Amino acid sequence: MAGYKILQAEKQGIYVLKFIGEIRLNLCCTLDNLVDSITLDPLFKTVVIDLTETEIIDSTTLGLIAKIAMAAQKQSNFLPTLIIQRT
């Protein structure tokens, strides 16, 4: 099984999530809880999602990214930033 990590940081309502490795269904419960806690933060403005070290991301995870994007737009009118590595 390949390795995986989800790292998180926050400053002044801006969250940074870094996905490392294979982000699949097995992490979605954890990620869903994280998304819920972020979107319930009254200071939440937006999120930056770093995918530069992500090897695989499944459709469920993409749905959770969409969920946080909609919450950011609704709460602060900021859309998330996705950082990807071009190969």
SEKOLZA-486695 format. One line per 3 residues: their letters; for each residue x, y, z of C-alpha. Coordinates in pm, 1 decimal. Example, Ala and Ser with C-alpha at 12.3 -4.5 7.8 and 13.67 -1.06 7.14 Angstrom:
# SEKOLZA-486695
as = 1230.0/-450.0/780.0  1367.0/-106.0/714.0 $
***
This chain:
# SEKOLZA-486695
mag = 0.0/0.0/0.0  133.1/340.8/-91.9  187.1/608.2/170.1 $
yki = -38.9/903.6/224.8  -67.0/1214.6/440.0  -292.4/1515.1/471.7 $
lqa = -118.7/1812.2/630.6  -308.8/2117.0/752.9  -224.6/2470.2/864.8 $
ekq = -432.8/2783.0/924.8  -364.3/3152.4/961.8  -625.3/3428.5/979.6 $
giy = -900.0/3210.0/833.4  -693.8/3087.5/539.4  -637.9/2713.6/551.3 $
vlk = -365.4/2525.0/369.4  -411.4/2155.1/296.8  -132.0/1947.1/147.5 $
fig = -218.0/1605.7/9.4  74.4/1364.6/-16.8  62.4/1025.4/-187.0 $
eir = -256.9/839.4/-273.5  -564.0/1019.0/-142.1  -847.5/771.9/-178.1 $
lnl = -1175.5/667.1/-21.7  -998.3/528.2/287.2  -911.1/886.9/390.5 $
cct = -1242.6/1046.6/301.5  -1403.0/1007.6/645.0  -1105.9/1185.8/801.1 $
ldn = -1104.3/1445.7/525.5  -1481.4/1498.3/553.7  -1443.6/1564.7/928.2 $
lvd = -1162.5/1809.1/853.1  -1372.7/1988.0/590.0  -1662.6/2012.6/836.7 $
sit = -1440.4/2162.4/1107.8  -1291.2/2411.8/860.6  -1626.1/2524.8/721.5 $
ldp = -1771.9/2564.9/1071.9  -1489.2/2800.9/1169.9  -1648.2/3149.7/1176.3 $
lfk = -1316.2/3301.1/1062.4  -1288.2/3067.9/761.4  -1219.5/3260.9/440.8 $
tvv = -1068.7/3021.7/190.6  -837.9/2728.1/143.8  -521.0/2659.2/-51.8 $
idl = -486.9/2295.4/-156.3  -138.5/2177.5/-249.3  -149.0/1875.1/-479.1 $
tet = 216.8/1889.7/-587.7  299.7/1564.5/-407.6  -31.4/1390.2/-472.3 $
eii = 4.5/1073.0/-676.4  -361.8/969.0/-699.0  -681.2/1146.8/-597.7 $
dst = -1019.0/976.8/-634.3  -1360.6/1116.2/-721.3  -1482.3/1114.6/-360.4 $
tlg = -1191.9/1336.3/-261.0  -1265.1/1566.7/-553.6  -1621.3/1594.6/-423.9 $
lia = -1490.9/1700.3/-82.6  -1272.4/1963.8/-248.7  -1585.8/2090.9/-424.8 $
kia = -1769.9/2096.2/-89.8  -1506.0/2317.0/68.4  -1497.5/2539.1/-242.2 $
maa = -1871.7/2601.1/-220.0  -1845.0/2679.4/151.4  -1560.2/2925.7/90.8 $
qkq = -1749.7/3103.3/-183.5  -2065.4/3122.2/27.5  -1892.3/3241.7/343.4 $
snf = -1636.4/3486.7/206.1  -1676.6/3494.9/-172.5  -1320.9/3360.9/-216.2 $
lpt = -1258.7/3053.0/-426.4  -992.5/2802.9/-318.3  -653.2/2788.1/-480.9 $
lii = -527.7/2454.5/-613.1  -154.8/2410.3/-657.4  -54.0/2135.6/-897.7 $
qrt = 271.9/2023.8/-1048.8  286.0/2009.7/-1425.2  477.5/1718.3/-1568.3 $
***
